Amino acid sequence: FRLSPVFMKNFYLKVGFALFGPRIMTTNFSNFGIVTVPKGMEEHIDHFEFMLGSTPNSMLNCGTVTFGNIINVTFACVSEAVNVQRHFFKFLSEQGIHIRIQSNIQTETFMEAL
């Protein structure tokens, strides 16, 4: 596939997506990158958020964006299970990285799961 011309790769990728589409996807990850703003605005902005919406076919999506010294990681999930999120943040914490978790799920069970 590596030596194939780009037009052939594009053709086969389009055919593959038409045949299988999002049915075979389980997770999406997108990194918006580092956000910069004009001088003088930094002091008025705490952080940015970048969120990928979830779909029935893509159960868990993750988006990241960086502003200043804060990397914001956002998960969107159609399931109530938080295993992936728990393992992700536990790993960061074990690496000595300071984390702060915010959630729109307001149950004690959810916070205990993390």
N, C-alpha and C positions, 0 to 999 in steps of 0.2 A: 504494500500500500504506500510505502514511503517513496518509492520511485515513480509512482503513478503521477500523471499530469494533474494539475489542480482541477481542471474541468471534469475529469473522471471521478476524482474524490468527491467533488461537490454533487455530481450526479448520484453516486452510490449512497452518500449520506442522506440526500433528499429521498431516495427510494426507501432506505432503511427507516427514516423517520415516518414516511407515509405508511409503511407496513406496520411498524411497531409503535411509533409515536411516544407519547408520554406514558403509555401503559407499562413500559419496562423501567421507568425512572422511579426511584424511591426517595431520593434526596437531592436537593440543589444547594450549591454553595456559591456565593458571589461576594467578591471583595471590591467594594467601591473605591478603596484606596485612601490616600491621604488628602484630606480637604484643607485647602488654604483659603483664607478670606483676606480682603484688603486690610491694610494696616489701620488700626484704630477700632476695628470691629471685634478683634479677638477677645477683648475684655468684656464684651457683651454676650458672648456665646460660651455656654458651658460645655456642650457636646453636640454631636450629630448622631442621628439614628438612620439606619438603612435596613429596610425590612422587605423580605420577599414573602409575598402571600402564599399560603399553602393551598393545595388543590387536592381533590380526592385521590388523584394518582400519585402525587408527590406529597407524602405524608409529613415530611419534616424538611423545612427549608432554613437555611442559615445565611445571614448577611452580615458583613463586617464593614466598618468605616473607621477611619482614624482622624482625630482632630487634636492637635497639640500632643500631649502625652497620654491621651486616652484612646484606647481601642474599644469600640463598642461592638459587641457581638449580639445579634438578635436572632432568636429562634422563632419560627412560626410553625405550628403543628396542629393537625386536625385530631390528633389523638390526645387522650389525657395522660398517657404514659410519659414520664420525664427521665427515663433511663439514660438516653443519650446525653441530654443536657447535664444530668447529675455527674456522669462520668467525665464529661468535658470540663466542667468547672472544678471538679475534684482534682483532675490532672493538673490544671493551671495552679490551683492552690498548693498542691504538693510540690510544684516547681518553685514555690516562693513568690508567686505573682499575686499581688493584691487584687481581689475581685469584689465587686459589689453587684448583687443580684436584685433586679427589679422584675416584677411579674404582674400581669393583669389577672392572674389567678389568685384569689384572695382566701385560699383555704389553708389551714394549718398543715393538713396532710401534704399539700404540695411543697410547702417550705421545708417540712421535715424530710421529704423525699430528696430534696437537694442537699 
